[in-house]
Amino acid sequence: MVASCGIYVAGHNGLIGSAVVRRLSGAGLGPLVTADRRSLDLADHLAVQAFFAANRPDYVVLAAGKVGGIVENQAHPADFMNQNLAIQLNVFAAAHQYGVKKLLFFGSSCMYPRECSQPMPETHLLAGKPEPTSAAYAVSKLAGIQMCLAYNQQYGSKRFIPLIPNSVYGPNDNFDPKTGHVLSALIHRLHEAKMQKTASVLLWGTGLPRREFVHADDVADACLFLLTHDVADLELPLNIGIGVDYSIRELAEAIAGIVGYRGRLEWDTSKPDGAPRKLLDSSRIYGYGWTPSVPLDKGLKETYAWYLTHVPSAVA
Ligand SMILES: NC(=O)c1ccc[n+]([C@@H]2O[C@H](COP(=O)([O-])OP(=O)(O)OC[C@H]3O[C@@H](n4cnc5c(N)ncnc54)[C@H](OP(=O)(O)O)[C@@H]3O)[C@@H](O)[C@H]2O)c1
């Protein structure tokens, strides 16, 4: 059982971090500790050391990192590498030094080989090259996964728990079409097209790639599960998915229906698609007793409702 010395949720304003705060707040596991980037830059080694020395959290959920869609990944690969590696080095070192009992870390399905068999089991990590459009991000996340396994191996513990959620969505997602992921960008673009009564919308790529979308509340629920249950086999990370994937075309049509956009969806096939398919094999975490509970249609409706009331351009 988790004691009440504090759970530090790093990145608590973000998509996953805010869901973790919502889930853990009502769970009675003890006080939550948070700090936004202005008061604690996790890329600053000394600041991270000072924060851990002052707060001494028992548990850490590391949901801070640099995240973005294809455009952002291609424009700023060095920033993805630098930021993620620095945050991981600093937070892992401090968590180890100050005796954190469990640290949850999020890798990404981008880490899997581009040509991986589907659904992707954790054993297929490092079996081939990742999709080139997000290679820098993927390698920075692979480093974090390996760091978890390395700390566990070297210090004979299971304190560092590496997780691989598939494409996450929900409240507090980034809805900017230039920097956000496909699902949130589609919500924004199709809402905008509806408001402006545009006859058609030109979407990126062929629409054929298939993706698995997991609601941030499901990821947060998996975090609660892993903080309160011990997992026997941590030689590998744990995939977190819902077990179903959809083509981007199917996703766009579903969002158009929810948003109420009746125009045409057109596809700019000159733009890169990214990996053809990314469906996780999540049978290991299911086998431990955790299962997801938010189906895509319900999650999309709730996310659009949140967008309408919270994103300034939608509210206006
Ligand atoms: N979104 C996905 O589909 C997905 C899937 C798998 C894994 N992940 C991983 O899960 C983690 C969280 O992702 P997310 O989608 O929730 O990201 P997000 O919404 O962009 O949130 C990231 C959070 O990290 C904070 N942050 C970034 N750099 C920081 C720094 N140097 N110091 C302090 N705080 C910093 C951000 O603070 P500001 O708000 O101040 O910028 C933000 O609150 C990331 O490691 C990501 O790689 C995400």
The ligand as a Tripos MOL2 file, in Angstrom:
@<TRIPOS>MOLECULE
LIG
   48    52     1     0     0
SMALL
NO_CHARGES

@<TRIPOS>ATOM
      1 N1          0.6780   12.2540  -25.7960 N.am      1 LIG1
      2 C1          0.9210   11.0130  -26.1700 C.2       1 LIG1
      3 O1          0.2870   10.4800  -27.0960 O.2       1 LIG1
      4 C2          1.9790   10.2090  -25.4630 C.ar      1 LIG1
      5 C3          2.0570    8.8360  -25.7670 C.ar      1 LIG1
      6 C4          3.0400    8.0750  -25.1370 C.ar      1 LIG1
      7 C5          3.9070    8.6660  -24.2430 C.ar      1 LIG1
      8 N2          3.8290   10.0040  -23.9770 N.ar      1 LIG1
      9 C6          4.8030   10.5670  -23.0420 C.3       1 LIG1
     10 O2          4.1230   10.9570  -21.8590 O.3       1 LIG1
     11 C7          4.7180   12.1410  -21.3210 C.3       1 LIG1
     12 C8          3.6450   13.2110  -21.1710 C.3       1 LIG1
     13 O3          3.0730   13.4570  -22.4540 O.3       1 LIG1
     14 P1          1.8620   14.4740  -22.6420 P.3       1 LIG1
     15 O4          1.2310   14.1460  -23.9330 O.co2     1 LIG1
     16 O5          1.0510   14.5570  -21.4060 O.co2     1 LIG1
     17 O6          2.6770   15.8230  -22.8440 O.3       1 LIG1
     18 P2          2.1890   17.3450  -22.6510 P.3       1 LIG1
     19 O7          0.7260   17.4370  -22.6510 O.co2     1 LIG1
     20 O8          2.9660   18.1360  -23.6420 O.co2     1 LIG1
     21 O9          2.7030   17.6800  -21.2000 O.3       1 LIG1
     22 C9          4.0480   17.6630  -20.9160 C.3       1 LIG1
     23 C10         4.2750   18.4290  -19.6490 C.3       1 LIG1
     24 O10         5.6940   18.4270  -19.3950 O.3       1 LIG1
     25 C11         6.0480   19.7170  -18.9500 C.3       1 LIG1
     26 N3          7.4480   19.9660  -19.2530 N.ar      1 LIG1
     27 C12         8.0600   19.8400  -20.4460 C.ar      1 LIG1
     28 N4          9.3500   20.1780  -20.3230 N.ar      1 LIG1
     29 C13         9.5580   20.5280  -19.0280 C.ar      1 LIG1
     30 C14        10.6780   20.9820  -18.2870 C.ar      1 LIG1
     31 N5         11.8610   21.1610  -18.8700 N.pl3     1 LIG1
     32 N6         10.5170   21.2370  -16.9680 N.ar      1 LIG1
     33 C15         9.3000   21.0740  -16.3820 C.ar      1 LIG1
     34 N7          8.2030   20.6490  -17.0230 N.ar      1 LIG1
     35 C16         8.3320   20.3820  -18.3360 C.ar      1 LIG1
     36 C17         5.1520   20.6570  -19.7150 C.3       1 LIG1
     37 O11         5.1040   21.8860  -19.0600 O.3       1 LIG1
     38 P3          4.6360   23.2200  -19.8360 P.3       1 LIG1
     39 O12         3.1470   23.0890  -19.8880 O.co2     1 LIG1
     40 O13         5.1250   24.3030  -18.9800 O.co2     1 LIG1
     41 O14         5.2890   23.1720  -21.1850 O.co2     1 LIG1
     42 C18         3.8310   19.8910  -19.6980 C.3       1 LIG1
     43 O15         3.1000   20.1750  -18.5380 O.3       1 LIG1
     44 C19         5.8480   12.5200  -22.2660 C.3       1 LIG1
     45 O16         7.0500   12.0400  -21.7560 O.3       1 LIG1
     46 C20         5.5280   11.7770  -23.5510 C.3       1 LIG1
     47 O17         6.6820   11.4400  -24.2580 O.3       1 LIG1
     48 C21         2.8630   10.7690  -24.5480 C.ar      1 LIG1
@<TRIPOS>BOND
     1     1     2 1
     2     2     3 2
     3     2     4 1
     4     4     5 ar
     5     4    48 ar
     6     5     6 ar
     7     6     7 ar
     8     7     8 ar
     9     8     9 1
    10     8    48 ar
    11     9    10 1
    12     9    46 1
    13    10    11 1
    14    11    12 1
    15    11    44 1
    16    12    13 1
    17    13    14 1
    18    14    15 2
    19    14    16 1
    20    14    17 1
    21    17    18 1
    22    18    19 2
    23    18    20 1
    24    18    21 1
    25    21    22 1
    26    22    23 1
    27    23    24 1
    28    23    42 1
    29    24    25 1
    30    25    26 1
    31    25    36 1
    32    26    27 ar
    33    26    35 ar
    34    27    28 ar
    35    28    29 ar
    36    29    30 ar
    37    29    35 ar
    38    30    31 1
    39    30    32 ar
    40    32    33 ar
    41    33    34 ar
    42    34    35 ar
    43    36    37 1
    44    36    42 1
    45    37    38 1
    46    38    39 2
    47    38    40 1
    48    38    41 1
    49    42    43 1
    50    44    45 1
    51    44    46 1
    52    46    47 1
@<TRIPOS>SUBSTRUCTURE
     1 LIG1         1 GROUP 0 **** ****
